[in-house]
Amino acid sequence: MEITAHLDALRREGTLLGDAAARTDPAAPVPTCPEWRLRDLVLHIGQVHRWVTGTVRDRLPVPMDAERQRAAWGPEPDDADLVDWFRTGHATLVDTLTAAPADLDCWTFLPAPSSLAFWARRQAHETAVHRIDADAAAGAEGPHTDRRLALDGIDELTRFLTARSAARSERRRTIQISPDDGPGRWLLTIGPEPLGVEHAERPADLTLTGPARDLYLLLWNRLPAGTGRVVTAGDASVLDLWRETATIG
């Protein structure tokens, strides 16, 4: 996907997230993130958006320290102002990334063609996944993730996890990811070393097949196993291993 497509997705998913939050009690539990209430979710993503805005706007070469991060976040809103606060931060992030030059040079934490490409892609998926969480808190699934965004998101997630996940297993286990509605095949290896990712299709301990949007949700641990939306073949315990270890740090 091009930068403009990621920005379009960021704009769309943030709007949907704000709409879900506006019709939901801030104290509502978030089923996909059991430790959170909706207020925690909206506060988190709003702070992330402000953190990225400051990183891009100020061309920071290193991560913000704690003091600068708190300044970027600003004061926490009360419940009555929470949704407007989120929407303001989201709009500012979209505007900041849209106005950023193609040769933007600032801190990132994954390889990418450019700093701008990295942040547009990362924030599109950060926001899309948390929009799914907001819909879950609202008690409605919401619009399906765009197929192209979902395919891109599977690839982005595997890159994210290779750099920042604690996924480990003493015994090597493999997962084949095979969307049935688009290109792209991923072979994941969980073992003693960092998560291994190959763009390949081979026999694996567990094969997951289904629409890209459902594979995207499953890999982000947002789709319960056994729904029938993803076909699993092989050792189902490998999916339990994924859910237990493939977490972002």
N, C-alpha and C positions, 0 to 999 in steps of 0.2 A: 504494500500500500504506500501511496505517496503521502508526503507531509500534509497536503491539503485534505486528503481523505481522513487522516488521523485527527486533524483539527475539526473536521465536520462531525466525526464520531464523538469527540470530546464535547462539542457543543450540544449535540443531540442527547447523549447519555446524561450529561449534567442537568439538562432541562428536565428530563424524565425523573431523575433522582429528586430534584427539587419539587416536582409535582407530587411524587409519592410521599415525600416528607410532609408536604403541606396538608395532606388529607389524613395524616396519621398522628396519633398521640405521641409526643416525644418520649413518653415512658413505655411505649410498646416494646416488647422483646423483639430481638432480631433472630429468627430461627436459624439462619445460616451462620451467625456469630453468637453463640449462646451466652457469651460473657458480656454482651453489649445490649443496651437499650437503644432505641432509635436516636436519642440525643447523642449518645457516644459515637454512633456511626457518622452522623452529620457533622459533629464537631471534628472528628478525625479527618474526614475527607476535605472539609473546609480548611483545616490547618495545613493539610498536604498541599492543596491548591495555592495557599498563600506562601508556603515555603518554596514551592517551585517558581512562583511568580518572582519572588525576591532573588532566587538563584539566577534566573534568566535575565531579569531586568538589570541586575547589578553586575552581571558577567562574573559571578564568583568563581574563582579557580579551585576552591576547596569547599567542603561542606560547611554550612553555618555552624558556629558555636552555639551553645545553649542560650546565651544572652541575645544574640542576633535572631535566633529562631523565635524566641518569645516575642521579640519586637515585631517580627514578620507576622506572627499569629494575631497580635493585638489582644484586647480583652475578650474573654469568653462572653458570648451573648447569653441572655436569658432565654427561656423557652419561647416567649412571645416574639422574639427577634431572630430566632434560630434560622428559619428558612430564608428570610431576607438576607441575613448575614452570609449564609451559604451561597445564595444566588449572586451576591455581589462579588464574592471571592472567585466563584466560577467564571463569571463574565470577565473579570479582570485578568484571570489566567488565559482565557481564550484570546482576549485582545493583546496581551503581552506576547504570546507565542505567534499570533498572526503578524504582529508588527516586527518581530525579531528578524534580523538579517540571516540570509542563508549561511553566511560564514560565522555565525554565532559561535563563540568559544567560551564555554563555562564548564563547571564541574558536572560530570556524569558518573555513573557507576557500572555501566555495561558497554561493551563495544557497540558502535553505531556509525553510520556514514557521517554523521555530524552531531553536534550538541543539540541542534534544533530537531533533527530527526529523532534523536533519542527521547527528548522530553515530550514531543508531540505523541509519539507512540506509547510511551510509558503512562502518560496521563490519560490517554484515550482508554487504555485497559484498566488502569486503576479506577477510573470513574465508572466504566461499564460494569465491572465486578461489584462495586459498591452500590450501583443502581439496582442490581439484582438483589442485593441485601435489603435495600430500602423497600423494594416491591414485596419482599418476603415479610418485612415488618408490617406492611400495609395489608397483607393477607391476599395479595393478587400477584400472579406471575409477571404481568406486564408484557410489553412487546418483546418478541424474540430478538435475540442478538442477531444483527446482520451477519449473513453467512460469510461474507468476505472478511469482516472484522473478526469473526470467530476463528477462521482459519489463520489469520494473522496472529490472533491472540494465543493460539496453541503454540506457535513458533516462539512468540515473545515469552511465554511462560517457561518454556524449556530453557531458553537462554537465561532468564531471570533465576531459575532454580539452580542452574549449573554454577552460578556465581554466589548465590545467597541462601541456599537451602541447606538444612541439616540432614537431608535424605541420605541414609546410610543403612547398610545391612551386612552382617558378616558373610552371608551367603549371597552370591550374585543372583538377582532376579531381573527378568526383562519384561517390558510392556510394549506391545505394538499398538500404535495409535493409527487408525485407518478410517478417516472420514469417508462416508459413502456419497457425499454430494459435492466434492471438490478435490483439487490436487493437494499433494502434501502427504507424506508418510513419515512417522517419527518412531524410532526404536529407542526406548529408554532403558538404561541399565542402572539399577540400584545395587550398590556393592560397598565395599570398604572405602573406595575412593569417592570423590565428588560425582554427582549424577552424570552419567554418560548419555549423550544424545547423538544419534545418527539419523540422517535423512535417508532412511532405507526401509525396506519391507522384507522381513524374514520371520520364520517361526519364532515364537516367544512363549514365555511361561504364561502370559495373559495377553489376549488380543481384545481390543476395544474397538467396536465398529458402530457407527451411527452418524447422524447429522452433525456437522461441525459445531453448531451452536450447543448441542447437548454434550459433546465431548469437551468443549470449552468449559462448561459448567461443572462437569464431573471432575476434570483435572484441577479446577480451582476449588474442589470440595464444596460446590454449591448445588449439586444434584445428588440426592440420595441414591445409593445403589438399589437395584431391584425395581426401578420404575418401569423397565421395559423400553425406555427411550434409547438406551445404549445396549448393544448386544455384547455380552462378555463370553469369551471362549478360553478355557484353560483353567488355571489355578486361581480361584477367586480370592484366596488369601493374599495374593500379591496386591490386590486393590486395597485391602485393609492395611498392608504395609505402606502403600502410597499415602493413604489418608493419615496415618500415624506419623510419617516422617517427612513428607513433602510439604513442609511449612516454610514460610518466608521469614527470614531474620534480618 
